[in-house]
Amino acid sequence: MEKTEIKIDKEEKLLKALTGIGFPFSQAMRLIKNKDVLVDNKRVKENVLLKSGNTVTVFYDKASLKEKNIKIVYEDDNVIIVDKPVNIEIEGQGGLCEKLNALPVHRLDRNTVGLVILAKNEKSQQILLASFKERKLEKIYQALVYGKTDFDGKVYSAFLKKDEKNARVLITDKKIPGSQEIKNAFKTIENYIDSSLVEIRLITGKTHQIRAHLAHLNHAIVGDGKYGKLQKDKFKLRYQALACVKLAFGTIDKPLEYLSNQSFTTVAPFKPQSIFDF
């Protein structure tokens, strides 16, 4: 367990003082919540207002301050946007929400990578959830799929039915009992010898929607053993080559209005010849 002390020389909030000496916002929040911070030798659990002359003592596990493979793209007092790595859940034990002391807004499959937005308080979570529902917040994906494609950006519709027992979904062209309509817009970015890079814009948002829909169209995502095949080819991928590469905000309600018309991007970590470095 490490220990550090801060001598306060001006009036400021405790959280600001902690981030000012290098603690990431999410870690500073957790330290306060866990009562690992003392002000003048008294434990505090809230973001108290400090005064000049106060002494802040912080106890922390040095290793815990470095979350392996988690890249923070953007962070403020209300939201945090992460470039999620492979093999990590959004929720649950050891998930991003637990690691970053945040609340879920949307989800990516465990082995889908890319941009995820989390909320730091319930008000922000409510606004962001409503923004997704009202299509004021859009997600753009890229996937490497088998075969050459000629998608031109139009919307493809199908029907999805959950198979809870086998933890997968069934896609059909016509509605069947228990199914729900799904819509995805697909656009070919580039064709390769035996694969294609495809951009996906979600119109609806259902479990495994992109993966199952592309497989239904005979263009399974490379590395997707659930809806495609783990083929023995040059890709040698154990996880689906699918990434959320862009989050685009429309007009967002207060107090998150400062995010309006902003967008955040990342680069999909796969190419036809050089796939995920796991």
Residue pairs with C-beta under 8 A, 6 or more apart in sequence:
1 59
1 60
1 61
2 59
2 60
2 61
2 62
3 57
3 58
3 59
3 60
4 21
4 57
4 58
4 60
5 55
5 56
5 57
5 58
6 17
6 18
6 21
6 55
6 56
6 57
6 58
7 54
7 55
8 17
8 50
8 51
8 52
8 53
8 54
8 55
8 56
9 52
10 52
11 49
11 50
11 51
11 52
12 20
12 49
12 50
13 47
13 48
13 49
13 50
14 32
14 37
14 39
14 44
14 46
14 47
14 48
14 49
14 50
14 56
15 25
15 28
15 29
15 32
15 47
17 50
17 56
18 28
18 31
18 32
18 37
18 56
18 58
19 25
19 28
23 31
23 58
23 60
23 65
24 65
24 72
24 75
25 75
25 76
25 77
25 80
25 120
26 75
26 80
26 99
26 100
26 101
26 102
26 120
27 60
27 64
27 65
29 101
29 120
30 101
31 37
31 58
31 60
32 44
32 45
32 46
32 47
33 45
33 101
35 43
35 44
35 45
36 58
36 59
36 60
37 43
37 44
37 56
37 57
37 58
37 59
38 44
38 56
38 57
38 58
38 59
39 48
39 50
39 54
39 55
39 56
39 57
40 54
40 55
41 55
41 57
50 56
67 99
67 100
69 85
69 88
70 82
70 84
70 85
70 88
70 96
70 99
70 100
71 82
71 83
71 85
72 80
72 81
72 82
72 83
73 81
73 82
73 83
73 115
73 264
73 266
74 80
74 81
74 264
75 81
77 120
78 119
78 120
78 121
78 123
78 124
78 255
78 256
79 117
79 118
79 119
79 120
79 124
79 128
79 256
79 259
80 100
80 102
80 117
80 118
80 120
81 115
81 116
81 117
81 118
81 247
81 264
82 96
82 100
82 115
82 116
82 117
82 118
83 113
83 114
83 115
83 266
84 90
84 96
84 108
84 112
84 113
84 114
84 115
84 116
84 244
85 113
86 110
86 111
86 112
86 113
86 239
86 276
86 278
87 110
87 111
87 239
87 278
88 94
88 95
88 96
88 110
89 95
89 96
89 110
90 96
90 97
90 104
90 107
90 108
90 116
90 118
91 97
91 98
91 104
91 107
92 98
96 102
96 116
96 118
97 103
97 104
97 118
100 118
101 120
102 118
102 119
102 120
103 118
103 119
103 120
103 121
103 122
103 124
103 125
104 118
104 119
104 125
105 116
105 117
105 118
105 119
105 125
105 128
105 129
105 132
106 116
106 117
106 132
106 139
106 205
107 116
108 114
108 116
108 244
109 208
109 211
109 240
109 242
111 239
111 240
112 240
112 242
112 243
112 244
113 242
113 243
113 244
113 268
113 269
113 276
114 141
114 242
114 243
114 244
114 245
114 266
114 268
115 139
115 244
115 245
115 246
115 247
115 264
115 265
115 266
116 244
117 128
117 137
117 247
119 125
119 128
123 255
124 255
124 256
127 252
127 253
127 256
128 137
128 256
130 136
130 253
131 137
131 249
131 250
131 252
131 253
132 205
135 250
136 249
136 250
136 251
136 252
137 247
137 248
137 249
137 250
137 252
138 201
138 202
138 246
138 247
138 248
138 250
139 201
139 202
139 244
139 246
139 247
140 199
140 200
140 201
140 244
140 245
140 246
140 247
140 248
141 199
141 200
141 201
141 202
141 210
141 242
141 243
141 244
141 245
142 189
142 197
142 198
142 199
142 200
142 242
142 243
142 245
142 268
143 197
143 198
143 200
143 210
143 214
143 221
143 222
143 240
143 241
143 242
143 243
144 195
144 196
144 197
144 198
144 221
144 222
144 235
144 241
144 268
144 270
144 271
144 272
144 275
145 195
145 196
145 198
145 214
145 219
145 220
145 221
145 222
145 241
146 194
146 195
146 219
146 220
146 221
146 222
146 228
146 231
147 194
147 195
147 196
147 218
147 219
148 191
148 192
148 194
148 195
148 196
149 186
149 188
149 191
149 196
149 198
149 219
150 188
151 186
151 187
151 188
151 198
152 187
152 188
153 185
153 186
153 187
154 185
154 186
155 183
155 184
155 185
155 203
156 183
156 184
156 185
156 186
156 213
156 217
157 181
157 182
157 183
158 171
158 172
158 173
158 181
158 182
158 213
158 216
159 171
159 172
159 173
159 174
159 175
159 176
159 179
159 180
159 181
159 182
160 169
160 170
160 171
160 179
160 180
160 181
160 182
160 206
160 207
160 209
160 212
160 213
161 169
161 170
161 172
161 176
161 178
161 179
161 180
162 169
162 178
162 207
163 169
163 170
168 208
168 212
168 226
168 227
169 206
169 207
169 208
169 209
169 212
170 179
170 212
171 182
171 212
171 213
171 215
171 216
172 179
175 181
180 204
180 206
181 204
182 203
182 204
182 206
182 209
182 213
183 203
183 204
184 200
184 201
184 202
184 203
184 204
184 209
184 210
184 213
185 200
185 201
185 203
186 198
186 199
186 200
186 214
186 217
187 198
187 199
187 200
187 201
188 196
188 197
188 198
188 199
189 196
189 197
189 198
189 199
190 196
190 197
192 272
193 272
194 233
195 222
195 235
195 272
196 219
197 268
197 272
198 214
198 219
200 210
200 214
202 209
202 210
208 226
208 227
210 221
210 242
211 220
211 221
211 224
211 226
211 227
211 240
211 242
212 227
214 220
214 221
214 227
215 221
215 224
215 227
215 228
220 227
220 228
220 229
221 227
221 228
221 240
221 241
221 242
222 228
222 235
222 237
222 240
222 241
222 270
222 275
223 230
223 235
223 237
223 238
223 239
223 240
223 241
223 275
223 276
224 240
224 241
224 242
225 238
230 237
230 238
234 273
235 241
235 275
236 275
237 270
237 275
237 276
238 278
239 276
239 278
241 268
241 270
241 275
241 276
243 266
243 268
243 269
243 270
244 266
245 265
245 266
245 267
245 268
246 263
246 264
246 265
246 266
247 263
247 264
247 265
248 263
249 259
249 260
249 261
249 262
249 263
250 260
250 261
251 257
251 260
251 261
252 259
252 260
269 276
269 277
270 276
